[in-house]
Amino acid sequence: MKRRLARLFALGAIAVVTSAHVGSPDTYFEGAAGPYPIRVIIRNPGVVPGLAQITVRLLDPATERRVLVLPVYWDPRTAAPPPADVAERVPGDSTLYSAALWLMRGGAYSVQVTVEGASGTGTALVPVMAVATRRLALQKPLGIGLLGLGAFLFIGALTIVRAAVRESELAPGQQPDRRRSVRAWIATTASAIVLALALVGGRAWWNTVDAAYRSGLYQPLHATATVRATAGGTVLHFAIDDTSWTNRRQWTPLIPDHGHLMHLFLVRNEQLDGFAHLHPLPRDSTTFEANLPPLPAGTYRVYADIVHESGFAQTLVATAEIGSPAPAWHPSDADDAWLLGNGNGETGNVARLADGSTMTWERADTPIVVDQAAPLRFAVRTADGKPAALELYMGMAAHAMITRDDGTVFVHLHPEGTISVAAQETFVLRQPGDTIRGALRKRLAAMDMGRWDKGEVRPGAVSFPYAFPKPGRYRLWVQVKRNGRILTGVFDAAVSPER
């Protein structure tokens, strides 16, 4: 019982450090800015206001180009954005540009990346969630320096007061009498008391500001997951029970991403041998339900991806207890899929798929290192070794889910990266008049933008831009669609510390 409570507490603590994904705060995007293919990495500062570090890599042979970056806040009522910053070319790499941008408010941003070159001008929008997830500690050398400077100013102020009262009205060369000296000491003592009270008041004010900042650290919406048996099978009930959501004070409505209001993932705790990617149906604005596949009994980590009308994407975290496998499964949605098993282990880079084809992780023998681009390229071949013809799965060539074995990292990837397509589209389609809550959502529904295809699927090959945020052991599930069937390959990876 103690071990189970500890596991549940650890899973609950994950929610404190999540944003659009769990434990993976940086944004990765691979796409096109007009005629220019680019890869963008945005390092979240973790504090708001904060300075985000942005790198833009041009993926075609470099010519003389200019790269500009601009953060755009989601609310059309805000003032017009400032001029774009010019990204500087990184010395020694003609295709890599970098810049630093201030994110001044919490919420959804898009970083507008513009590339100017011989083929004209192209622009890409990269959604970024600006959230405060940590409190920066005061560095000890800086603290000592500030303390010394404060002491110098305190003593200096008292010295000025004493000299002003004691000697300011004396003629040159005249010595102050005893009366002036007493008055000077009285004034100095009174000033010391006033300054001390000011310091105490300043400290109290700062502690109040610090406490307010701590209480304002981002936490995803609280949610609970319960499992119940019905006559037709086993149902997972997922409820967003956070008061800020139920009272509708802070959040804009949900919009569909790839045709679904929620993408829900279940991972069997510790063993990681049970996995499901489901799309629960909304029963009302706070509750969702999905029929569970015959997953084995145990404690499951539950991750739910949602996107708000503002473009803010977040992953909700909960746990669920499954008592016994469902006797039968009738998927709630045609895009639902699940997998049972551990794959081939750390040394296996080939997974046999359910239709007899194979998925191969094309990775080098060199170790995967934290915060360095990971070789996430996968080849899918038919049983006779030919490149397999793939279909779009929910508008994407493939989906990948990655988790650290202890649950502190979970990310849902597409070939375009970690971004939400729905969040990206909200910035593309938002107009100055979209200031009324729900207006953009209605326009999206009228335009049938709940599901949209992103490019073509190359035969037999998919890839994802990403870098693992922490060292440790990870499991990857890669999903593709072939002949109308969703196929899932499972792989393991060991990520080494930064060298």
C-alpha positions in Angstrom: 0.0 0.0 0.0 2.8 2.4 0.8 4.5 1.7 -2.5 1.3 2.3 -4.4 0.6 5.6 -2.5 4.2 6.7 -3.3 3.7 5.9 -7.0 0.4 7.8 -7.1 2.0 10.8 -5.3 4.9 10.8 -7.8 2.4 10.8 -10.7 0.4 13.6 -9.2 3.6 15.7 -8.7 4.3 15.5 -12.4 1.4 17.9 -13.0 3.3 20.8 -11.3 5.9 20.9 -14.1 3.9 20.3 -17.2 2.8 22.5 -20.0 1.8 21.3 -23.5 3.6 18.1 -22.6 4.9 16.4 -19.5 8.5 17.2 -18.5 9.3 18.3 -22.0 8.9 22.1 -22.1 10.8 23.0 -25.3 9.1 23.3 -28.7 10.3 21.5 -31.8 8.9 22.2 -35.3 9.9 21.0 -38.7 8.0 22.4 -41.7 8.2 25.1 -44.4 8.4 28.8 -44.4 7.0 29.3 -47.9 9.6 27.7 -50.2 12.2 27.2 -47.4 12.1 24.0 -45.3 13.1 24.8 -41.8 13.6 23.3 -38.4 12.8 25.5 -35.3 13.7 24.8 -31.7 12.3 27.2 -29.0 13.7 26.8 -25.5 11.1 27.8 -23.0 12.5 30.1 -20.3 10.3 28.6 -17.6 9.6 32.0 -16.2 7.2 34.8 -17.3 8.4 37.4 -18.3 11.2 35.4 -19.7 13.7 35.2 -22.6 13.1 32.3 -25.0 16.0 31.0 -27.0 15.2 30.3 -30.6 17.2 28.5 -33.2 16.2 28.2 -36.9 18.0 25.8 -39.2 17.5 26.0 -43.0 17.3 22.5 -44.3 18.2 23.2 -47.9 21.7 24.2 -49.2 22.4 27.7 -47.8 22.4 30.8 -49.9 22.4 34.4 -48.7 19.2 34.7 -46.7 17.8 36.7 -43.8 15.8 35.2 -40.9 13.4 37.2 -38.8 11.5 36.1 -35.7 8.5 37.7 -33.9 6.4 36.6 -30.9 2.7 37.2 -31.4 0.3 36.9 -28.4 -3.0 35.1 -28.9 -5.3 37.9 -27.8 -6.3 40.2 -30.8 -7.1 42.9 -28.3 -3.4 43.4 -27.4 -1.4 46.1 -28.9 0.3 45.6 -32.3 3.4 43.5 -32.0 6.8 45.2 -32.3 9.0 44.9 -35.4 10.5 41.4 -35.9 14.0 40.7 -34.6 16.7 39.6 -37.0 18.2 36.2 -36.1 22.0 36.1 -36.2 23.8 33.4 -38.1 25.6 31.0 -35.8 29.4 31.2 -36.4 30.7 28.1 -38.2 27.3 26.9 -39.4 25.9 28.7 -42.5 22.4 27.1 -42.1 21.8 27.9 -38.4 20.4 31.1 -37.0 19.6 32.1 -33.4 17.7 34.8 -31.6 16.3 35.5 -28.1 12.8 36.8 -27.7 11.0 38.1 -24.6 7.7 36.4 -23.8 6.1 39.0 -21.6 2.7 37.4 -20.7 1.6 34.0 -19.7 -0.5 32.1 -22.3 -0.4 31.1 -25.9 2.0 32.7 -28.3 3.1 31.9 -31.9 6.6 32.7 -33.0 6.4 34.0 -36.5 9.5 32.8 -38.4 10.1 34.7 -41.7 12.8 33.7 -44.2 13.8 36.1 -47.0 15.9 34.9 -49.9 16.2 34.4 -53.6 12.9 32.5 -53.8 11.0 35.3 -52.1 9.6 35.5 -48.6 8.1 32.7 -46.6 6.6 32.6 -43.1 5.8 29.8 -40.6 3.9 30.1 -37.3 5.2 28.0 -34.4 2.9 27.8 -31.4 4.6 28.3 -28.0 3.0 28.0 -24.5 4.5 30.7 -22.3 4.1 29.4 -18.7 6.0 30.0 -15.5 7.0 26.6 -14.2 9.9 27.5 -11.9 11.3 30.1 -9.7 14.8 31.3 -10.4 17.1 31.1 -7.4 19.3 34.1 -6.5 22.9 33.1 -7.2 25.1 33.2 -4.1 27.8 35.5 -5.5 25.2 37.9 -6.7 23.4 37.8 -3.4 26.6 38.6 -1.5 27.3 41.4 -3.9 23.9 42.9 -3.5 24.1 42.6 0.3 27.4 44.4 0.3 26.0 47.2 -1.9 23.0 47.5 0.3 25.1 47.8 3.4 27.3 50.5 1.7 24.2 52.5 0.7 22.6 52.1 4.2 25.8 53.4 5.9 26.3 56.0 3.3 22.8 57.4 3.7 23.3 57.7 7.5 26.6 59.4 7.0 25.0 62.0 4.7 22.2 62.7 7.2 24.7 63.1 10.1 27.0 65.4 8.1 24.0 67.5 6.8 22.6 68.1 10.3 26.0 68.6 12.0 27.9 70.7 9.5 25.7 71.9 6.6 25.2 75.5 8.0 28.7 76.0 9.4 31.1 78.5 7.9 34.3 77.0 6.4 36.7 76.0 9.2 34.2 76.3 12.0 33.8 73.4 14.3 30.3 72.1 15.3 29.3 72.7 18.9 27.9 70.1 21.3 24.3 71.0 20.4 24.8 70.3 16.7 26.6 67.1 17.5 23.6 65.8 19.6 21.2 66.9 16.9 23.2 65.0 14.3 23.2 61.8 16.4 19.5 62.1 17.0 18.8 62.6 13.3 21.1 59.7 12.4 19.3 57.4 14.9 15.9 58.4 13.6 17.1 57.9 10.0 18.4 54.5 10.9 15.0 53.5 12.3 13.2 54.9 9.2 15.6 53.1 6.9 15.3 49.8 8.9 11.5 50.0 8.8 11.7 50.6 5.1 13.9 47.6 4.7 11.5 45.5 6.8 8.6 46.7 4.7 10.5 46.1 1.5 11.3 42.6 2.6 7.6 42.0 3.4 6.5 43.4 0.1 9.0 41.2 -1.8 7.9 38.1 0.1 4.3 38.9 -0.8 5.3 39.3 -4.5 7.3 36.0 -4.3 4.4 34.2 -2.7 2.1 35.5 -5.4 4.5 34.3 -8.1 4.8 30.9 -6.5 1.1 30.5 -6.3 0.8 31.5 -9.9 3.2 28.8 -11.2 1.5 27.0 -14.0 -0.4 23.8 -13.2 -2.5 22.0 -15.8 -6.2 21.6 -15.1 -6.9 19.0 -12.5 -8.6 15.9 -13.8 -9.7 12.4 -12.5 -10.0 9.1 -14.3 -12.2 6.3 -13.2 -13.0 2.9 -14.7 -16.4 1.2 -14.5 -17.9 -2.0 -16.0 -21.0 -1.7 -18.2 -23.1 -4.3 -20.0 -21.2 -3.5 -23.2 -17.7 -3.6 -21.8 -15.4 -1.4 -19.6 -15.6 2.4 -19.8 -13.0 5.0 -18.8 -14.6 8.1 -17.4 -12.4 11.2 -17.6 -13.5 14.4 -15.8 -11.9 17.8 -15.8 -12.9 18.8 -12.3 -10.7 21.9 -11.8 -12.7 24.8 -10.4 -11.1 27.2 -12.8 -12.6 25.1 -15.6 -16.0 24.4 -14.1 -16.5 28.0 -13.2 -15.2 29.2 -16.7 -13.2 32.0 -15.2 -9.9 31.6 -16.9 -10.0 29.2 -19.9 -11.3 29.5 -23.4 -13.4 26.6 -24.8 -11.8 23.5 -26.3 -11.4 23.0 -30.1 -10.8 19.8 -32.0 -7.2 18.8 -32.8 -7.1 16.2 -35.7 -10.8 15.9 -35.4 -11.0 15.1 -31.7 -11.5 17.3 -28.6 -9.2 15.0 -26.6 -6.4 12.6 -27.3 -6.1 10.3 -24.4 -3.2 7.9 -23.7 -2.9 5.1 -21.2 0.4 3.7 -20.1 0.6 0.8 -17.7 2.7 2.0 -14.7 6.2 0.5 -14.2 5.9 -2.4 -16.7 5.0 0.0 -19.6 3.6 -3.1 -21.4 0.1 -1.8 -21.8 -0.6 1.2 -24.1 -3.7 2.8 -25.6 -4.3 5.8 -27.8 -8.0 6.7 -27.4 -10.4 9.6 -28.3 -13.1 9.8 -25.7 -16.4 11.2 -26.6 -17.6 14.3 -24.7 -20.7 13.8 -22.5 -20.7 17.5 -21.5 -18.2 20.3 -21.2 -16.3 18.6 -18.3 -16.6 14.8 -18.8 -15.4 12.4 -21.5 -15.9 8.7 -21.9 -14.1 6.0 -23.9 -14.6 2.3 -24.2 -11.4 0.5 -22.9 -9.6 -2.1 -24.9 -8.7 -5.4 -23.0 -5.7 -3.9 -21.2 -4.2 -6.0 -18.4 -5.0 -5.1 -14.8 -2.9 -2.6 -13.0 -2.3 1.1 -12.4 -2.2 3.3 -15.5 -0.8 6.7 -16.1 -3.4 8.7 -18.0 -2.4 11.7 -20.3 -5.0 13.8 -22.0 -4.0 16.3 -24.8 -6.4 19.2 -25.2 -6.3 22.5 -27.1 -8.1 25.7 -26.2 -9.6 28.3 -28.5 -6.8 30.7 -27.5 -4.3 28.3 -29.0 -3.1 27.1 -25.6 -2.4 23.4 -25.6 -1.9 21.4 -22.4 -1.6 17.8 -21.2 -3.7 16.8 -18.2 -2.4 14.0 -16.0 -4.4 11.4 -13.9 -4.2 7.8 -12.9 -6.6 5.0 -13.4 -7.0 1.5 -11.9 -8.0 -1.3 -14.2 -9.3 -4.3 -12.3 -9.5 -6.8 -15.1 -9.3 -6.9 -18.9 -12.4 -5.9 -20.7 -14.3 -8.9 -22.0 -15.0 -7.2 -25.3 -14.0 -4.0 -27.0 -16.1 -1.8 -29.2 -14.0 1.3 -30.0 -15.6 4.6 -29.2 -13.8 6.0 -32.3 -12.4 4.6 -35.4 -9.0 6.2 -34.7 -8.6 4.3 -31.3 -5.8 1.8 -31.0 -3.9 -0.2 -28.4 -1.0 -2.5 -28.0 0.1 -5.1 -25.4 3.7 -6.0 -25.0 7.3 -4.8 -24.4 8.7 -4.9 -27.9 12.2 -6.2 -28.5 13.9 -4.4 -25.6 16.8 -1.9 -25.6 18.9 -3.7 -28.3 16.0 -4.3 -30.7 15.5 -1.7 -33.5 13.0 -3.8 -35.5 9.3 -4.2 -34.5 7.0 -6.6 -36.2 3.6 -5.0 -36.8 0.2 -6.6 -36.5 -0.2 -7.0 -40.3 3.1 -8.8 -40.8 5.1 -5.7 -41.9 8.0 -4.4 -40.0 9.0 -1.0 -38.6 12.8 -0.3 -38.2 14.2 2.4 -36.1 17.1 3.7 -38.2 19.5 4.9 -35.5 23.2 4.9 -35.4 25.4 3.0 -33.0 26.3 6.3 -31.2 24.5 6.9 -27.9 21.5 9.2 -27.7 22.4 12.2 -25.6 20.1 14.5 -23.7 19.2 17.8 -25.4 20.8 16.7 -28.7 18.8 16.0 -31.8 17.7 12.4 -31.7 17.6 10.2 -34.8 13.9 9.5 -34.8 13.6 8.1 -38.3 11.6 4.9 -38.9 11.2 2.7 -42.0 8.1 0.6 -42.6 8.5 -2.4 -45.0 6.1 -5.1 -46.2 6.6 -8.7 -45.3 8.7 -9.1 -48.6 11.0 -6.1 -47.6 9.5 -3.4 -49.9 8.7 0.1 -48.7 5.1 0.0 -47.3 2.5 2.4 -48.7 1.3 4.4 -45.7 -1.9 6.5 -45.3 -2.6 9.6 -43.3 -3.6 8.8 -39.7 -5.7 11.7 -38.3 -4.2 14.0 -40.9 -0.6 13.1 -40.1 1.9 10.7 -41.6 2.5 9.2 -38.2 2.2 9.8 -34.5 4.8 9.0 -31.8 4.4 8.8 -28.1 7.5 8.9 -25.8 7.6 8.4 -22.1 10.4 8.1 -19.5 10.1 4.9 -17.5 9.2 6.9 -14.3 6.6 9.0 -16.0 8.3 12.3 -15.6 8.4 12.8 -19.3 5.6 12.2 -21.8 5.3 13.8 -25.2 3.1 13.3 -28.3 5.0 13.9 -31.5 4.1 14.4 -35.2 6.4 14.7 -38.2 6.0 18.5 -37.7 7.3 18.2 -34.1 5.8 18.8 -30.7 3.3 21.5 -31.8 -0.4 21.2 -31.9 -1.8 21.6 -35.4 -5.0 23.1 -34.0 -3.1 25.7 -32.0 -1.2 26.6 -35.1 -4.4 27.0 -37.1 -5.9 29.3 -34.4 -3.2 31.8 -35.1 -3.5 31.4 -38.9 -7.3 32.0 -38.8 -7.7 34.5 -35.9 -9.1 37.9 -36.9 -9.3 41.2 -35.0 -13.0 40.6 -34.4 -12.4 37.2 -32.6 -12.6 38.8 -29.1 -15.8 37.1 -28.0 -15.4 33.8 -26.2 -16.4 30.9 -28.6 -16.4 33.0 -31.8 -13.3 31.5 -33.3 -14.4 28.0 -32.3 -17.7 28.5 -34.2 -15.7 29.7 -37.3 -13.5 26.7 -37.1 -16.5 24.4 -36.9 -18.2 26.2 -39.8 -15.0 25.8 -41.9 -14.7 22.1 -41.0 -11.2 22.6 -39.7 -11.5 19.9 -37.0 -9.5 17.5 -39.2 -7.0 18.7 -41.8 -4.3 16.8 -43.7 -0.7 17.9 -43.4 1.2 17.0 -46.6 1.8 13.7 -48.3 3.0 10.4 -46.8 6.3 9.2 -48.1 6.3 5.5 -48.9 7.7 3.5 -46.0 9.4 6.3 -44.0 8.5 8.7 -41.2 10.6 10.9 -39.0 10.1 13.2 -36.0 12.2 16.2 -34.8 12.9 15.9 -31.1 15.6 15.9 -28.4 15.2 14.0 -25.1 15.0 16.5 -22.1 16.4 14.2 -19.4 18.8 11.2 -19.2 17.3 7.8 -18.5 15.3 5.0 -20.1 12.5 5.7 -22.4 9.8 3.8 -24.3 8.5 4.9 -27.7 5.3 4.0 -29.5 5.2 4.9 -33.2 1.8 4.7 -35.0 1.2 4.6 -38.7 -1.8 3.6 -40.8 -1.8 1.1 -43.6 -4.7 -0.4 -45.6 -7.1 1.3 -43.2 -5.5 -0.4 -40.2 -3.6 1.4 -37.3 -0.3 -0.2 -36.7 1.9 0.4 -33.6 5.6 -0.3 -33.2 7.2 -0.2 -29.7 10.9 0.6 -29.0 13.1 1.3 -26.0 15.9 3.9 -25.7 18.6 4.7 -23.2 19.5 8.4 -23.1 22.9 9.4 -21.8 23.7 12.6 -19.8 25.1 15.6 -21.6 28.8 15.1 -22.3 
